[in-house]
Amino acid sequence: MRAQRTQHRLKETFCQTVDAIGGAVCWLILIVAYLLAVSLFYEVFTASAKCAPSTVMVRATAYSWREPAHRKWGTKNAIGGSLARPLEGLGHCAVDPKVIPLGSVIEIPGIGRRIATDTGRLIRGRDLDIHFGSLREMRAWGARRVTVRVLRWGWGKAVTKSRKESNS
């Protein structure tokens, strides 16, 4: 009788241990599957960005929210943020979203990195309008042709056909 109770307790303990380990293994499998799915989706969404042109020749002009012609829009940009404050630690620029999508990070020779957060009615095709915090800097830049390097296309979305054609 005593041996049967001991055997029953051992069997019960063994079943509880298997259940506990099985639950942990199940969670581990779920976590690994989730991580694999996330990495797969990341690869799918960024794979086409790898074939995007990394440099684009643009006509770069300058603007500032302080200039009188811009006062009717104030400091607001196309995504609803403020031109007076950097986004992601970067200055702002206006682009044609069909060529360079909003959210793209661009490196401009002689200026540094800017993030595309604005559009403009006169910004069409390969036009780039660089935002400056002061009128003096804006006037000093003027307008010129530069080759910019795109470090990130958009907010992480796939490359569109029109962007691929923009390098042709």
C-alpha positions as CSV (number, residue, x, y, z in Angstrom):
1,M,0.0,0.0,0.0
2,R,2.8,2.4,0.9
3,A,4.7,1.5,-2.3
4,Q,1.6,2.3,-4.3
5,R,1.2,5.7,-2.7
6,T,4.9,6.5,-3.3
7,Q,4.5,5.3,-6.9
8,H,1.4,7.5,-7.3
9,R,3.2,10.5,-5.9
10,L,6.2,10.0,-8.2
11,K,3.9,9.6,-11.2
12,E,2.0,12.8,-10.1
13,T,5.3,14.7,-9.6
14,F,6.6,13.5,-13.0
15,C,3.4,14.6,-14.7
16,Q,3.5,18.0,-13.1
17,T,7.2,18.4,-14.1
18,V,6.4,17.4,-17.7
19,D,3.5,19.8,-17.8
20,A,5.7,22.6,-16.5
21,I,8.5,21.9,-18.9
22,G,6.1,21.4,-21.8
23,G,4.6,24.9,-21.0
24,A,8.0,26.5,-21.0
25,V,9.0,24.7,-24.2
26,C,5.7,25.8,-25.8
27,W,6.4,29.5,-24.8
28,L,10.0,29.1,-26.1
29,I,8.7,27.8,-29.4
30,L,6.2,30.7,-29.6
31,I,8.8,33.3,-28.9
32,V,11.2,31.9,-31.5
33,A,8.4,31.7,-34.1
34,Y,7.5,35.4,-33.3
35,L,11.1,36.5,-33.7
36,L,11.5,34.6,-37.0
37,A,8.3,36.2,-38.3
38,V,9.4,39.7,-37.3
39,S,12.8,39.2,-39.0
40,L,11.1,37.8,-42.1
41,F,8.7,40.8,-42.4
42,Y,11.7,43.2,-41.8
43,E,13.6,41.5,-44.7
44,V,10.6,41.7,-47.0
45,F,9.9,45.4,-46.3
46,T,13.5,46.4,-46.6
47,A,14.7,44.1,-49.4
48,S,13.5,46.4,-52.1
49,A,15.1,49.4,-50.4
50,K,18.5,47.8,-51.0
51,C,18.1,48.2,-54.7
52,A,17.0,51.8,-54.4
53,P,19.4,54.5,-55.7
54,S,21.6,55.7,-52.9
55,T,22.4,59.0,-54.6
56,V,20.1,61.5,-56.4
57,M,21.0,64.6,-58.3
58,V,18.7,67.4,-57.2
59,R,18.1,71.2,-57.6
60,A,18.5,72.3,-54.0
61,T,16.9,75.6,-52.9
62,A,16.6,77.0,-49.4
63,Y,13.7,78.1,-47.3
64,S,13.0,79.2,-43.7
65,W,9.8,79.5,-41.7
66,R,11.1,82.9,-40.8
67,E,10.9,84.3,-44.3
68,P,7.8,86.5,-45.0
69,A,6.6,84.4,-47.9
70,H,6.4,81.4,-45.6
71,R,4.6,83.1,-42.6
72,K,1.1,82.0,-43.7
73,W,2.1,78.4,-43.1
74,G,3.9,79.2,-39.8
75,T,6.3,76.5,-38.5
76,K,4.1,73.6,-39.5
77,N,5.4,71.1,-41.9
78,A,3.6,68.5,-44.1
79,I,3.6,65.8,-41.4
80,G,2.2,68.2,-38.8
81,G,5.4,68.8,-36.9
82,S,7.3,72.0,-36.3
83,L,10.1,73.3,-38.5
84,A,11.5,75.1,-35.5
85,R,12.4,71.8,-33.8
86,P,14.6,69.0,-35.2
87,L,13.0,65.6,-35.8
88,E,15.1,62.6,-34.8
89,G,17.9,65.1,-34.2
90,L,17.9,66.2,-37.9
91,G,17.0,69.4,-39.7
92,H,14.1,69.4,-42.2
93,C,13.8,69.5,-46.0
94,A,10.9,69.6,-48.4
95,V,10.7,67.0,-51.2
96,D,8.4,65.7,-53.9
97,P,7.1,62.5,-52.2
98,K,6.9,60.7,-55.6
99,V,10.7,60.9,-55.9
100,I,11.8,60.9,-52.3
101,P,9.2,59.8,-49.8
102,L,8.5,61.7,-46.5
103,G,10.5,60.3,-43.7
104,S,13.6,59.7,-45.8
105,V,17.0,60.7,-44.3
106,I,19.1,62.6,-46.7
107,E,22.8,63.6,-46.5
108,I,23.4,66.9,-48.3
109,P,27.0,67.9,-49.1
110,G,28.1,70.9,-47.1
111,I,25.1,70.8,-44.8
112,G,24.8,67.3,-43.3
113,R,21.8,65.1,-42.7
114,R,18.2,66.3,-43.1
115,I,14.9,64.4,-42.8
116,A,12.2,64.8,-45.5
117,T,9.2,66.2,-43.5
118,D,7.8,68.8,-45.8
119,T,6.4,69.3,-49.3
120,G,5.7,72.4,-51.3
121,R,3.6,73.4,-54.3
122,L,6.7,74.3,-56.2
123,I,8.6,71.2,-55.2
124,R,8.2,68.9,-58.2
125,G,10.4,66.0,-59.4
126,R,14.0,66.3,-58.4
127,D,13.6,69.5,-56.4
128,L,14.7,69.7,-52.8
129,D,14.0,72.6,-50.5
130,I,16.3,72.7,-47.5
131,H,15.0,74.3,-44.4
132,F,17.3,76.7,-42.5
133,G,16.7,78.2,-39.1
134,S,17.9,81.7,-40.1
135,L,17.4,84.0,-43.0
136,R,21.1,84.6,-43.3
137,E,21.9,80.9,-43.8
138,M,19.0,80.6,-46.2
139,R,20.2,83.4,-48.4
140,A,23.8,82.1,-48.3
141,W,22.7,78.7,-49.7
142,G,20.6,80.1,-52.5
143,A,20.0,77.5,-55.2
144,R,22.4,74.9,-56.6
145,R,22.6,71.5,-58.1
146,V,23.9,68.8,-55.7
147,T,24.0,65.1,-55.5
148,V,22.4,64.0,-52.2
149,R,22.9,60.6,-50.6
150,V,19.7,58.9,-49.3
151,L,20.5,57.1,-46.1
152,R,17.0,55.8,-45.4
153,W,14.0,55.7,-47.8
154,G,10.8,56.8,-46.2
155,W,9.6,55.6,-42.8
156,G,10.8,52.1,-43.5
157,K,8.3,51.3,-46.3
158,A,9.1,49.5,-49.5
159,V,10.5,51.4,-52.5
160,T,8.0,52.5,-55.1
161,K,8.4,52.1,-58.8
162,S,8.6,55.9,-59.4
163,R,11.6,56.1,-57.0
164,K,13.5,53.5,-58.9
165,E,12.8,55.4,-62.1
166,S,14.0,58.7,-60.6
167,N,17.6,57.5,-60.8
168,S,17.3,56.7,-64.6
